[in-house]
Amino acid sequence: MEILLAMAPSPDGSGGGGSMVSTLIMFGAIFAIFYFMIIRPQQKRAKEREKLLSAIEKGDKVITSGGMHATIAGIEDKIVLLDVGNNVKMKFDRSAVATVLRESSDKK
């Protein structure tokens, strides 16, 4: 009963139009927070990962998503051939590459 009374228009006829505007502003603010805190950083990470996967080349040392350390022995369109040691080669999907290990050129 109390809920129905709270939802009923006020007797002076104001109708609560201001609360609708504040609700829309609140939803807009929540969407903006989600966009800048969750969606945008996720898109940025996806672009960086795509750039990383497109830049790999034969001879790079990589770590797969399963934790296997290997050297790239060959690259096809969506498949990479990884040399895991003792001339053992395995085919992996390109998306299985998690990290590319780059050695710094200024070694002492």
N, C-alpha and C positions, 0 to 999 in steps of 0.2 A: 504494500500500500504506500509506503514511504517513497519507494522508487517511482511509482506512477506520479506522485505529487511533485517529485523533483523534476520529472520530465515534462510536466505540464507547463504551458506558457504562463508567464507571470500575469497577474490581473491588470497591471498597468499597460500591457500591450507591447512591452519592449521586445519580447520574443527571443532574447538571448543571441542576437546576431553577432555581437562582439566575441562571444565564446567560439563561434564557428571560425572566425578569422584567426583567433589565437591558436585554435586547434590546427588549422592549415599551416600556420607559421611553425608550430612545433613539429609537425610531420616533415616540413621542408628542412628544418634544422637537423632532425634525426637522419634524413636521407643524405644531407651534406656531410654529416659526421661519418656515416657509413661509407660514403664515396671516398672521402679523403683518408680515412683510417684503414679501410679494408680493400675496396675495389681497385683504387688507383695503384697502391703498392703491389697488389697481386698482378696487375697488368704490366707493371714495370719489370717485375721479376720474370714474367713469362717472356717478355721481349729480350731481356738479357740472356735467358736460357736459350732461346732460339738463335740468338747471335753466337753464343758459345758453341752450340751444336753445328751451326753452319760453318764455323771457322776451324773445325778440327781437320787435321790432315795427317797423312801417313807419317809415322815416326813419333807422333805425340804420345806421351804417357798419360793414361787415363785411369780413373777409378769408376767402376760401374756402380749402379744403384744397389747391387748386392754386395759390394765391398771388394770386388776382385780388381787387383792391380794388373794392368796389362799395357802393351804398346800396340798402337794401331798399325796393322800390317796391310790393310786395304780398305777402301771405302767404295760402297755402291750407293745407290740412291737413298735408301732408307736403312741399309744394313752396313755395319762395320765389322771387319774381320780383325779380331784381337789376337795378338801373340801373347800367350800367358807364360811362356818359358819353355825351354827345351824344344823349340820349334813346334809347340802345340798351339794350334790356331782354332779359335772358336768364333762362330758368327753370333752377333748380337744386334738387336734393333738399335738404331742410332739414339733413340730416346732413353736407352738403358745407361748411357754415359752420364754420370752424375758430375764428375769433376775432371777438368783437364789440368794436369800438373805442368806448369811452365817453370823451367829452371832459369834462374836469373843469370844474365850474361856477364855480370860483374863478380864472378867467383874469384876468391883469392887463393 
